[in-house]
Amino acid sequence: MKFHIVVKKVRDDLYLASCPNLKGCHVQATTAAEAKRLIQVAIQALIKSYQQHHEKVDIR
């Protein structure tokens, strides 16, 4: 699966990343690159959790 991610610079040392297609999937980091890496990890963890609980992935 491919998901759209959004990375926004809040200030010089704070970036927020989210996946608008997955409810509650947000991270923060000190660099844009780290935010991108962390959101990918968060997406994978969220999908794995849904699968382990035999739940349907809640995609918007």
Beta strands, then each sheet from edge to edge (+ up, - down):
strand 1: 6-11
strand 2: 14-18
strand 3: 26-29
sheet 1: 1+ 2- 3+
end
